[in-house]
Amino acid sequence: MRSYALAAAITLAAAACSRSAETAADSTDGSEPAATARITPPPDSAAMAAAIATLGAFLDASREGSGTRRALVRLTDCPGGGAPAPGPMLAAHELLPPATRGDTVIGRAVVTTVAEQDVDRRHPGYFVARVRVRADTLEWDVIPTGEGAWVVCNGLSFGLTAPDSLTAWRPDGASYATARALADSIAVSRDSARAR
């Protein structure tokens, strides 16, 4: 019985592999033009500057307590995207030279964060936040939306979103206020260093 099943499988495989070129071809009837790859030119220098300004505005608005925080909705209104996921508390950033991929600008920055928040795995509905200073080099896709506008997509977003009343802070004695004070202190020292 096994040899019969094996012979049937071999016969089916041989029949599938021996199709003629006519049946193996695409199902077009020749009246449709062949698809061609669309090559998108990279952004010019003015567009590149606008894209990087958008990334800078996104990072400025992402700082906890920023006066431009409401602009994040517009700056991250990505096609097909949902609301950005919460991320760490941003203290400061420094933009790096960008790259391009088609019409997309790959924006890069060194960011300094001071706290991160996670779900408390032992207490559902509660959160654990840790104060720690961390520097990372991150990337975002900055995509044109038309008419010279750009949006920031596909990268880390910033901001602690859980209510402080549901958050246990680590180390002991830490709080949203101490994390925010640390972020403000780092931002002020970076701004004064840039001014020199």
C-alpha positions as a Markdown table, in Angstrom:
| # | Residue | x | y | z |
|---|---|---|---|---|
| 1 | Met | 0.0 | 0.0 | 0.0 |
| 2 | Arg | 2.9 | 2.4 | 0.8 |
| 3 | Ser | 4.5 | 1.8 | -2.6 |
| 4 | Tyr | 1.2 | 2.6 | -4.3 |
| 5 | Ala | 0.9 | 5.9 | -2.4 |
| 6 | Leu | 4.6 | 6.7 | -3.2 |
| 7 | Ala | 4.1 | 5.9 | -6.9 |
| 8 | Ala | 1.0 | 8.1 | -7.0 |
| 9 | Ala | 2.9 | 11.0 | -5.4 |
| 10 | Ile | 5.7 | 10.7 | -7.9 |
| 11 | Thr | 3.3 | 10.6 | -10.8 |
| 12 | Leu | 1.6 | 13.8 | -9.6 |
| 13 | Ala | 4.9 | 15.6 | -9.1 |
| 14 | Ala | 6.1 | 14.5 | -12.5 |
| 15 | Ala | 2.9 | 15.8 | -14.1 |
| 16 | Ala | 3.1 | 19.1 | -12.4 |
| 17 | Cys | 6.8 | 19.6 | -13.4 |
| 18 | Ser | 6.1 | 18.6 | -17.1 |
| 19 | Arg | 3.6 | 21.4 | -17.9 |
| 20 | Ser | 4.2 | 23.0 | -21.2 |
| 21 | Ala | 5.6 | 26.5 | -21.4 |
| 22 | Glu | 2.2 | 27.7 | -22.6 |
| 23 | Thr | 0.4 | 26.7 | -19.4 |
| 24 | Ala | 3.3 | 27.7 | -17.2 |
| 25 | Ala | 3.3 | 31.3 | -18.5 |
| 26 | Asp | 1.5 | 34.1 | -16.8 |
| 27 | Ser | -2.2 | 34.2 | -17.3 |
| 28 | Thr | -2.1 | 37.4 | -19.4 |
| 29 | Asp | -3.3 | 37.2 | -23.0 |
| 30 | Gly | -0.6 | 39.4 | -24.4 |
| 31 | Ser | -2.9 | 42.4 | -24.6 |
| 32 | Glu | -1.7 | 43.8 | -21.3 |
| 33 | Pro | 1.6 | 45.6 | -21.1 |
| 34 | Ala | 4.3 | 44.1 | -19.0 |
| 35 | Ala | 4.7 | 45.7 | -15.6 |
| 36 | Thr | 7.7 | 48.0 | -15.4 |
| 37 | Ala | 9.5 | 49.0 | -12.3 |
| 38 | Arg | 8.9 | 52.6 | -11.3 |
| 39 | Ile | 12.1 | 54.4 | -10.3 |
| 40 | Thr | 11.5 | 57.2 | -8.0 |
| 41 | Pro | 14.2 | 59.9 | -7.9 |
| 42 | Pro | 15.6 | 60.8 | -4.5 |
| 43 | Pro | 14.5 | 64.1 | -2.9 |
| 44 | Asp | 16.4 | 67.2 | -4.0 |
| 45 | Ser | 18.2 | 69.3 | -1.4 |
| 46 | Ala | 15.2 | 71.5 | -0.5 |
| 47 | Ala | 13.0 | 68.4 | 0.0 |
| 48 | Met | 15.7 | 66.8 | 2.0 |
| 49 | Ala | 15.9 | 69.9 | 4.3 |
| 50 | Ala | 12.1 | 69.9 | 4.7 |
| 51 | Ala | 12.1 | 66.2 | 5.6 |
| 52 | Ile | 14.8 | 66.7 | 8.2 |
| 53 | Ala | 13.0 | 69.8 | 9.6 |
| 54 | Thr | 9.9 | 67.5 | 10.0 |
| 55 | Leu | 12.0 | 64.9 | 11.9 |
| 56 | Gly | 13.4 | 67.7 | 14.1 |
| 57 | Ala | 9.9 | 69.0 | 14.8 |
| 58 | Phe | 8.7 | 65.4 | 15.6 |
| 59 | Leu | 11.6 | 65.0 | 18.1 |
| 60 | Asp | 11.0 | 68.4 | 19.7 |
| 61 | Ala | 7.3 | 67.7 | 20.1 |
| 62 | Ser | 8.1 | 64.2 | 21.5 |
| 63 | Arg | 9.8 | 65.7 | 24.5 |
| 64 | Glu | 7.7 | 65.4 | 27.7 |
| 65 | Gly | 6.1 | 68.7 | 28.4 |
| 66 | Ser | 6.8 | 70.2 | 24.9 |
| 67 | Gly | 4.6 | 73.1 | 23.9 |
| 68 | Thr | 4.3 | 71.6 | 20.5 |
| 69 | Arg | 3.2 | 68.1 | 21.6 |
| 70 | Arg | -0.2 | 68.5 | 19.8 |
| 71 | Ala | 1.7 | 68.6 | 16.5 |
| 72 | Leu | 2.6 | 64.9 | 16.9 |
| 73 | Val | -0.8 | 63.9 | 15.4 |
| 74 | Arg | 0.0 | 65.8 | 12.1 |
| 75 | Leu | 3.7 | 64.8 | 12.1 |
| 76 | Thr | 2.9 | 61.1 | 12.4 |
| 77 | Asp | -0.2 | 60.8 | 10.2 |
| 78 | Cys | 1.3 | 58.0 | 8.2 |
| 79 | Pro | -0.6 | 56.3 | 5.4 |
| 80 | Gly | -2.1 | 53.0 | 6.6 |
| 81 | Gly | -0.7 | 53.6 | 10.1 |
| 82 | Gly | -2.4 | 53.6 | 13.5 |
| 83 | Ala | -1.5 | 55.5 | 16.6 |
| 84 | Pro | 2.1 | 55.3 | 17.5 |
| 85 | Ala | 3.0 | 53.0 | 20.4 |
| 86 | Pro | 4.3 | 54.6 | 23.6 |
| 87 | Gly | 8.0 | 54.7 | 24.1 |
| 88 | Pro | 10.6 | 55.9 | 26.5 |
| 89 | Met | 10.7 | 59.5 | 27.9 |
| 90 | Leu | 12.8 | 61.6 | 25.6 |
| 91 | Ala | 15.3 | 64.1 | 27.1 |
| 92 | Ala | 17.3 | 65.3 | 24.1 |
| 93 | His | 18.2 | 64.5 | 20.5 |
| 94 | Glu | 20.8 | 65.4 | 17.9 |
| 95 | Leu | 20.0 | 64.9 | 14.2 |
| 96 | Leu | 22.5 | 63.0 | 12.1 |
| 97 | Pro | 23.0 | 63.1 | 8.3 |
| 98 | Pro | 20.1 | 61.4 | 6.5 |
| 99 | Ala | 20.0 | 58.8 | 3.7 |
| 100 | Thr | 17.4 | 58.2 | 1.0 |
| 101 | Arg | 15.5 | 55.2 | -0.3 |
| 102 | Gly | 13.5 | 56.2 | -3.3 |
| 103 | Asp | 11.4 | 59.2 | -2.3 |
| 104 | Thr | 11.8 | 58.3 | 1.4 |
| 105 | Val | 14.3 | 60.1 | 3.6 |
| 106 | Ile | 15.8 | 57.9 | 6.3 |
| 107 | Gly | 16.2 | 60.3 | 9.2 |
| 108 | Arg | 18.6 | 59.5 | 11.9 |
| 109 | Ala | 19.3 | 60.9 | 15.4 |
| 110 | Val | 21.1 | 60.2 | 18.6 |
| 111 | Val | 18.4 | 60.3 | 21.3 |
| 112 | Thr | 18.9 | 60.4 | 25.0 |
| 113 | Thr | 16.0 | 58.9 | 27.1 |
| 114 | Val | 15.6 | 58.9 | 30.8 |
| 115 | Ala | 12.7 | 56.5 | 31.6 |
| 116 | Glu | 10.8 | 53.6 | 30.1 |
| 117 | Gln | 7.5 | 52.1 | 31.1 |
| 118 | Asp | 6.3 | 48.5 | 30.8 |
| 119 | Val | 3.3 | 46.5 | 31.8 |
| 120 | Asp | 3.7 | 45.0 | 35.3 |
| 121 | Arg | 3.7 | 41.2 | 34.5 |
| 122 | Arg | 2.8 | 40.3 | 38.1 |
| 123 | His | 0.0 | 42.8 | 38.5 |
| 124 | Pro | -2.3 | 43.1 | 35.4 |
| 125 | Gly | -3.5 | 46.6 | 34.8 |
| 126 | Tyr | -0.5 | 48.2 | 36.5 |
| 127 | Phe | 2.9 | 49.4 | 35.1 |
| 128 | Val | 6.5 | 49.6 | 36.1 |
| 129 | Ala | 8.6 | 52.6 | 35.1 |
| 130 | Arg | 12.4 | 52.6 | 35.4 |
| 131 | Val | 14.5 | 55.8 | 35.5 |
| 132 | Arg | 17.8 | 55.3 | 33.6 |
| 133 | Val | 19.7 | 57.4 | 31.2 |
| 134 | Arg | 20.3 | 55.8 | 27.8 |
| 135 | Ala | 21.6 | 57.1 | 24.5 |
| 136 | Asp | 20.7 | 55.3 | 21.2 |
| 137 | Thr | 21.1 | 56.0 | 17.5 |
| 138 | Leu | 17.7 | 55.5 | 15.9 |
| 139 | Glu | 16.1 | 55.8 | 12.4 |
| 140 | Trp | 12.7 | 56.8 | 11.1 |
| 141 | Asp | 11.2 | 56.9 | 7.6 |
| 142 | Val | 10.2 | 60.4 | 6.7 |
| 143 | Ile | 7.7 | 60.1 | 3.8 |
| 144 | Pro | 6.4 | 62.7 | 1.5 |
| 145 | Thr | 2.6 | 63.2 | 1.6 |
| 146 | Gly | 2.4 | 65.6 | -1.4 |
| 147 | Glu | 2.6 | 69.4 | -1.7 |
| 148 | Gly | 5.9 | 69.5 | 0.2 |
| 149 | Ala | 4.6 | 68.0 | 3.4 |
| 150 | Trp | 6.3 | 65.1 | 5.2 |
| 151 | Val | 5.4 | 62.7 | 8.0 |
| 152 | Val | 7.5 | 60.6 | 10.3 |
| 153 | Cys | 6.8 | 56.8 | 10.2 |
| 154 | Asn | 8.3 | 53.4 | 11.1 |
| 155 | Gly | 10.4 | 54.3 | 14.1 |
| 156 | Leu | 10.3 | 54.6 | 17.8 |
| 157 | Ser | 7.8 | 57.1 | 19.3 |
| 158 | Phe | 8.3 | 58.7 | 22.8 |
| 159 | Gly | 6.2 | 59.3 | 25.8 |
| 160 | Leu | 5.0 | 57.5 | 28.9 |
| 161 | Thr | 1.3 | 57.0 | 28.7 |
| 162 | Ala | 0.2 | 55.0 | 31.7 |
| 163 | Pro | -1.3 | 57.1 | 34.6 |
| 164 | Asp | 1.2 | 57.7 | 37.4 |
| 165 | Ser | -1.3 | 56.4 | 39.9 |
| 166 | Leu | -1.0 | 52.9 | 38.2 |
| 167 | Thr | 2.8 | 53.0 | 37.9 |
| 168 | Ala | 5.4 | 51.7 | 40.3 |
| 169 | Trp | 8.7 | 53.6 | 39.8 |
| 170 | Arg | 12.1 | 52.0 | 40.0 |
| 171 | Pro | 14.5 | 52.6 | 41.7 |
| 172 | Asp | 12.8 | 53.4 | 45.0 |
| 173 | Gly | 12.1 | 57.1 | 45.4 |
| 174 | Ala | 11.9 | 57.7 | 41.6 |
| 175 | Ser | 8.7 | 59.2 | 40.2 |
| 176 | Tyr | 7.4 | 60.9 | 37.0 |
| 177 | Ala | 8.5 | 64.2 | 38.5 |
| 178 | Thr | 12.1 | 63.0 | 39.1 |
| 179 | Ala | 12.3 | 61.5 | 35.6 |
| 180 | Arg | 10.9 | 64.8 | 34.1 |
| 181 | Ala | 13.4 | 66.9 | 36.1 |
| 182 | Leu | 16.2 | 64.6 | 34.8 |
| 183 | Ala | 15.0 | 65.0 | 31.2 |
| 184 | Asp | 14.8 | 68.8 | 31.6 |
| 185 | Ser | 18.3 | 68.9 | 33.1 |
| 186 | Ile | 19.8 | 67.0 | 30.2 |
| 187 | Ala | 17.9 | 69.1 | 27.7 |
| 188 | Val | 19.2 | 72.4 | 29.2 |
| 189 | Ser | 22.8 | 71.1 | 29.4 |
| 190 | Arg | 22.6 | 70.0 | 25.7 |
| 191 | Asp | 21.1 | 73.3 | 24.6 |
| 192 | Ser | 23.8 | 75.3 | 26.5 |
| 193 | Ala | 26.5 | 73.2 | 25.0 |
| 194 | Arg | 25.1 | 73.8 | 21.5 |
| 195 | Ala | 25.0 | 77.6 | 22.1 |
| 196 | Arg | 28.8 | 77.7 | 22.8 |
